Amino acid sequence: MVASVVMLAAIASAVTVMMKNHEAREATARAESQDASASVSQTRPLVSRLVPEQQRSLAAVDDQPDAAFLAQVEHKYRFLIADVEEEHVDELRRRLLQRESEINIGSRDRIDAGIGKLLPAGTYAYYQSLQDSDLEQHHLAEYIGGISNVAPLDQRQERIVLDAKLRQKQRYAALMRDTGLDRTSLSNEERAYAHARTAEALKQYMDDFLADVAPSLTQAQYTQLKNYETTEFARELSRLQQRINAK
C-alpha cells in the first residue's frame, strides 16, 4: 500500500512538471491569439460534446437550443433516458434540457422535482450522480476514443465503467471530508495529515474503481483503462498537493 502511494506521488510530481511546461506554452499561444478571438467573443458560445457545467449553462441563451447543446444534454443523460418508460422520454428530454440551461439554483430544484416524477422508482439518486458527472464523462470519452480502434467498448461496458466511477466518486468524497481542504489555513501537522490522507483516498478510489470494472472488460480494455486512470489520478493528486501546500 505504501509503495503504491509513493509511486502515485512520484507520478504526480512528474505530471506537475509537465503541466507547468505545458501551461507556459499555452500562455504564449493565448497571448498571440487574443486579438483574433476578441471579434468572436460576442457571438453565441459553441458547445462541445462535453464541457464544464459553468460553460454549458451559457449555451441555451435563445428560446431554441442549438443542436450541439441538445446532443450534449442527451449524451450526458443517455443511460438515464434509456431506463425511462417510452411514454415519458420526450418530456424527460425537455425537462433535462431546461435544467441544464438554468443557472438559478431554486429553479433547478423545482425542475429536479418534476424530473423525479418521471423516473422509475429508485433511480433518482442515479440522476443526481449524473448532474455533476461532466469530468467523469469527459474521461470516459477520452478513454473510449483512445481504445476504439483496438478493443472498442459496447454500450453495456460504457455504462458499467461510468456507473462504477460515479459510485466510487461518492465514497471518495466521504473519505476526503476530514482532510481540511475546506479550511483557509493548515498547521504543519494538519498539512502533513492532509497530504497522506489525500494520497491514500485517491489510491483507494482508483483501486476500487478498477476492481469494480475489471470483470466486465477484456484484458486489453482493462490495461488501457488502468494506464489512463493512473495518469489522471496522478494529475489530480498533483493538483490537490498544490492546493494543500497553499494553505
N, C-alpha and C positions, 0 to 999 in steps of 0.2 A: 504493500500500500504506500509506504513512504517513498520507495523507489519510483513508483508511478507518479506520485505527486511531484517529486523532484524533476522527473523527466518532463512533465507537463509544464512546470515552471520554466525549465530551460528552453522549451519550445516557445513559450510565451515571450521570453526575453529576446529570442531571435526574431519573433514576429514584430516586437516593438521597434527594433532597429529597422526592419524592412518597411514598416508603416511610416516611420519618420522620414525615411528617404523618399518613399512614395508621395507623402504629403508635401515635401519640398518641391518635387517635380510638378505636382498638381497646382501648387500655389503659383509657380511661374506660368503655367499654362492658363490659369484663370486670369492672371493679370493681363495676358495678351489678348484674351477673348472678351474682356468686359465691354469694350466699345461695341463689338459685334452683337453681343447678347442684349444690350440695352434696348435696341429697337424692337425686340420681340417680347420683352418683359411685360408689355401692356396687353398682350393677347391672352386669350383663354388658355390656361395651362393644359398641356397634353398629359395624359395619364398612361403610364406604362402598366404592364400586367401586374406587377407587384411593387408598390411604393409605400412609404411610411404613411400612417393614418393622417398625420397633420397635412400632408400634401393631398391625400385623397379627398379630404373634405372640401378642397377648393375646386374640385372638378365639376360639380353639378351646380354651377352658378346660374345656369339658364333653366327654364322650365323643362326643356327636353334634354336629358342627359346624352352625352356623346356615346358612340358605340364602344369606345375603348373603356370608358368608365363602367358601362353596363357589363361588359365582358369581364372586367376585373372583379366586380362585386360577385358575379355568378361563379367565377373561378374560386374566389375565396371561400364561398359557402357551398361549393358544389356537392360535398358529401352530406351536408345537412339537407340540401334540397332533395337529394336522392332518397332520403328517409321519409319525406313527407308524402301524404296521400296526394294523388294526382289532382284532385279537385281543389287543393289548396296551393298548388305550386305557383300559379300566376300571381295570386295575392301575396304569397311569401316573397316572391321576387320583387314585387312592387314595394313592399314594406322594407325589405333589406336595402334596396336602392335608396329609399327615403332615409333610412337610418344612417347609411354611410355618407349621405350628403349633409346630414345635420351636425352642426357644431355644438349647439346648446345641449348641455347635459340633461336638463329637465325634459326637453323634448325627446331626447333619445330614450330616456326611461319610459316615457309613455309609448313610444314606438315599440320598445322591447316587450312591454306588457302585451301589446297586440300581437306581436310575433309569437309570444309564448302560447297564445291560444290556438295557433295554427300547428304547433309542433306536436309530434307524438309524445305520449307520456314518458318521462324520464330522459328527454333529450335537451331540456333547457340548459342544463349545466354544460353540455357539449357546445351548444350555441354560444354560451358565454366564453368558453375557451377559444372559440374561433374569432371572437371580436378583436382580440389582441394577438392574433397569430401571424401578423404580416412578416415578421422576421423569420419565423419558422417556415412559413410558406415560401419565402424567398430562398432559404437554404435548401428546401426540398426541390424547388425548381432548378437550382444550380446543380444539385446532385443528379437529378434526373437527366438534365441536359448533358452532363459530363459522361454519363454511362449509357446514353440512349443508343449509341452505335455499337456497343459491346454486349451489354446484357440489360436491355430495357425492362423497366418495371411495368406491370399491368396496373389497372385502376385499383384492384384489391390491395396490391402491395403498396401503392402510393398512400392509400388511406391508412394502412397499418403503420407505416412509417410516421405519417403526420400525427395520427392519434396518439401513438406512443410518445412522441416528442412533447406533445401538449400535456399528457398525463405526468410525465417526469418533470416538466417545467413547473407544474404546480407544487410538486414535492420539493423541488429545489428552492422555490420561493419560500417555503416554510422553513427550510434549513437555514436560509440566509437572514432570517428576521433578527437574530441576535448578534449579527456581525458588527453593528454600529455604523453601517454605511449611511444611515439616515441622520446621523449626528453631524454637527458643524465642525467638531474637532475631536481628536482622539489622543489619549496619552500614549507613551511609547509601548506600554504593556497592552493597551487596547488595540493599538495598531498591529502589533505582532500577532495578537489573537485573531484579528480580522483577516490578516494575510493567510494564516494557517487554516482558519475556518472556511474561507472562500475557496482556497485550493482544494480542500477536501470535499466541499459541497459540489464544486464543478466536476471533480473527478467522479463522484458518485452519480451525478446527473448523467454524465456521458456513459459510464459503465452500465447503469441500469437501463438507459435508453437502448444501447446496443444489444444488451441481453434480451430486451423485450422483442426486438425485431429480428434477431438472428434466425429463429426457427422458420420465418416466412420468406427469407431471402436465399438466393443461391450463394455459393462461396464467392463468386466474382462480385456480385452485388454487395455482399456484406463487406468484403475487403475494401471496395471503393468507398462505401459509406464510412467505414471506420477511419480511413485515411482523410476523408473530407472533414468529418466531425472532429478529429484530433486537431486539425489546423484551426477550425472555427472556435473550438473550446479554448485553445491556447490563445487565440486573439482576444476572446472575452476575458480570460484570466489577466492578460496584459492590460486591458482597459480598466479592469477593476483594481489591479495593483496600483495603477497610476492614480485612480480615484482615492484609494486608501492613503497613499503617500501624501496626497494634497491636503489631508485633514490634520 
